[in-house]
Amino acid sequence: MRKLITNSRIKLSVALLTFASLTVSCSDFLDTPPEDVFTDDNFWTSENNVKTYSWLNYNTFNGYGNNAGTTADFYFHATSTGLMDDNLAMNVFTNFATAANATSSNWNEYYTLIRRCNLMLVRVPNVPMDQTKKNHYIGVAKFFRAHTYFRLAQQFGDVPYTAEYLAQSDPNVYKPALSRAEVVDNVIKDLEEAIPMLLNVDDSNITVNKYTAYALLSRVCLSEGTYRKYNGGQNGNTYLQKAKDASLAVMNNSFYKLNADWKALYNSVELLGNTEVILTKRYIKGVLGNSVQAYTNTSTVQNGLTKFAAESYVTTNGLPIKQAGNAQYLGDNTIANTFANRDPRFAKAFSTADYAYSDKPYNGLTSITGYVFQLYNNPATSGTEVTTIGQNQIDAPVFTLSEVYLNYAEACAELGTINNNDLNLSINKVRTRAGIAVLTTDGTNASANGVQIDDPQRTTALEQKAGIVNPIIWEIRRERRIEFMSWTTMRKEDLMRWKKGDYLDTNANPDVVLGARIMALIGTNSKTKVDANGYVIPYAAGVSRLFVSPKNYLSAIPTNDINLYAAEGVELKQNPGW
């Protein structure tokens, strides 16, 4: 099945390539194109052509990156967009941009995709094809337009919005930006219109179907409900209820089930048909590769787990490591103690055999913080498929059932309605799969094995700045962090919607630039430095990263685009602080 789908897709995509580039160009179509080249006038003639055109949209999912690229949703950080998180320290120090860039590849890519979707919405209704399939592809176009505007709003805030396919000469091309809230409302409208039009299943989990749209709606509405609450001081309950309902629509589909092995989500050569994966980005030898294994399984210094993240892993009894009386936690004086009795996902993601650093590699691997990443290591792959940049083949999840479960739990907790049945329907399935004690709640507090959870970290000065959350929300946020530990874009987006940018600030949160505790390095001349307590200091002395609010909650609008709009008499306002 894989080969048949791939071969037909390659042939059609190659045939469409010239046409696709024309549709997103700033120039009008040529008046007299070659006879063997598709144009807007002769392309929209069949369902196969529509299907192939829609495939171009899937390039927008970053996954593990494209070929040699490191613009990805997992593991990598992109300094140009301020994409960094508090889980992984990059192998070179990353900081926020201080001045607005003239251009943004994301801005250009997103608006190109939106223009392509708007063209689909104009042309597909007139293509001779079955009405059910016609409706499906209209839904696909609305899905991708929604997904793209959502990402624009997350990164840039207020942005220009158009739902029309416009000629470049049309004066409506340059319109004032809509508020972020209005853009997201349009995103939700697109998804709610798309859902009844989309087919239940289409090509299993490799193309968009009804449940992909429900999963995106769940993500969007949870994000917006919490963003309005924590960043705007508003009531986000309407969005949180929509997030809960959309999550339930996926959860009630018996096709989707959690896998027994959590790690298989991140090291599988093939995720096609995986019942936990609602949508996957596929990598196929000779067609598309990634580089995540080449960066984590070769001599390249790995990005490393931070002390801040390592300490978020609970013990198997479900209690935080700093909770008074938690006898399961044995401390971190040795690597054996660090991993003993901890959430099993800790040992699945990082080596328990030894730490590794510049003076002492482990099996040829080193890490900037000492923790050796092993999440993407698939034993079925070897040779150039692992070691060569651009030739790694493991598939990447885009939407998963586990995310939907945690979206549901968080929405219920934020609504203030969460109960034990809600927990058992969602987060406790994830925890049971992981191998840690399930949660119970009275609606505000959280308990595990009959012991009320009281994490000292929840009420620290770091937490007080943006507001302390109640214990059940705290534990749901923790679970989301652990379940998606290397999903860098998700973690960054979570921090922004929760207004927890200070987690990235090295002065407010020094643990974000510390690593493993390696007692043997204290007082030595190792190239790898440690502090007085033995925690790895990954970067040169004196480096710091200041998170500036509100500036760093949004990227700068590209100055070239501000000038372009100004030339057309339209003011495109720069974001605060830039």
Secondary structure, DSSP 8 states (H G I E B T S, - for coil): -HHHHHHHHHHHHHHHHHHHHHHTSSS---SS--TTS--TTTS-S-HHHHHHHHHGGGGG--TT-STT----SSS--BGGGTB--SSEE-SS-----SS--S--HHHHHHHHHHHHHHHHHHHGGGSSS-HHHHHHHHHHHHHHHHHHHHHHHHHHSSB----S---TT-GGGS---B-HHHHHHHHHHHHHHHTTTS-S-STTTTS--HHHHHHHHHHHHHHHHHHHHHHH----HHHHHHHHHHHHHHHT-TT----S-GGGGTT-S--TT-TTEEEEE--BTTTB-B-HHHHHSSSS-B-EE-HHHHTT--BTTS--TTSTT-TT---SSSHHHHHTTB-HHHHHHB-SS---BTTB-BTTB-BSSS--B-TT--TT--THHHHSTT-B---EEEEEHHHHHHHHHHHHHHHT---HHHHHHTHHHHHHHHTS--EEESSS-EEETTEE---GGGGSHHHHTT----HHHHHHHHHHHHHTTT-HHHHHHHHHHTT-GGGG-TTT-GGGG---B-GGGTTS--SSEE-TTSBEE-S-TT------TTGGGS----HHHHHHHHHTT------TT-
